[in-house]
Structures are given as structure tokens and as C-alpha cells.
Amino acid sequence: MIDHNNIISEVYEQFATVMDESPDGVYLWLDDENKICNKNMAEMFGITVDMWQKESDFLNKHVAEEDRESFANYYQKHVENLSYPAKFTFNGLKSDGSFFSAETYMIPISWDGHAVAYHFVREVK
């Protein structure tokens, strides 16, 4: 059996410097249970890193309803197929219920035969 937690840990080791020092929100996503983000990412959505990592269903909790379908489509077309990076905007949903405009770069990477999403997210003012 493949240990997805081990995969996300290995990927993080390779990208830790970028994640830790980026002014953007950054996260690595294998699946709802196996993901990791930087402090900026969590704070952008009004939560802590620990809360973000324990949450399931990021899409429904932190992407505005009207943007969920397109967000999921970008993931399916670009990350799952390991095709090429995608840049798009969406309305983020903070834990307090407020919205903000965000821009993301969704970069597909392959690790040990698994598709991992490498995202940079920034608030658009």
C-alpha cells in the first residue's frame, strides 16, 4: 500500500524553502487528507496551518460557490492530467464568511507516479 503521507512529506522537503519564504500562500495537495501549506496560505483564509491541514473539502469550505466548478475543472484538466500550469482567479472564502479575490498558479507535478498540485495563491486587491 502506498503511503500518501510519506509522498507529501517528500515533496515538501524538496519545496520547503520556496514554501517557507514565499510572500504568497503556497500549498502542496495530493488529496484531502494529504496536503501541506505555508503560514501565508492559512492566514489568507483566516485559519492556522494546523487547522488547514486537518480540514477536509477545501473546495467547499474556501472557494466561493460560483467558482467551485471552474476551480475543480482546472484541477482535473491540468493537475490530474499532468498537463501544464494554469493561472486563474477565484473568490476565496475566509473562515469568518467574508470573501476576497484571489489569483492562483496551479502547477502539476508528478511524484512517485502521483499527481500533486503545487499552488501559489495571492490576494488580489
C-alpha positions, 0 to 999 in steps of 0.5 A: 500500500502506498503511503500518501503521507510519506509522498507529501512529506517528500515533496515538501522537503524538496519545496520547503524553502520556496514554501517557507519564504514565499510572500504568497500562500503556497500549498502542496495537495495530493488529496484531502487528507494529504496536503501541506501549506505555508503560514501565508496560505492559512492566514489568507483564509483566516485559519492556522496551518494546523487547522488547514491541514486537518480540514477536509473539502477545501473546495467547499469550505474556501472557494466561493460557490460560483467558482467551485466548478471552474476551480475543480475543472482546472484541477482535473484538466491540468493537475490530474492530467499532468498537463501544464500550469494554469493561472486563474482567479477565484473568490476565496472564502475566509473562515469568518464568511467574508470573501476576497479575490484571489489569483492562483498558479496551479502547477502539476507535478508528478511524484512517485507516479502521483499527481500533486498540485503545487499552488501559489495563491495571492490576494488580489486587491 
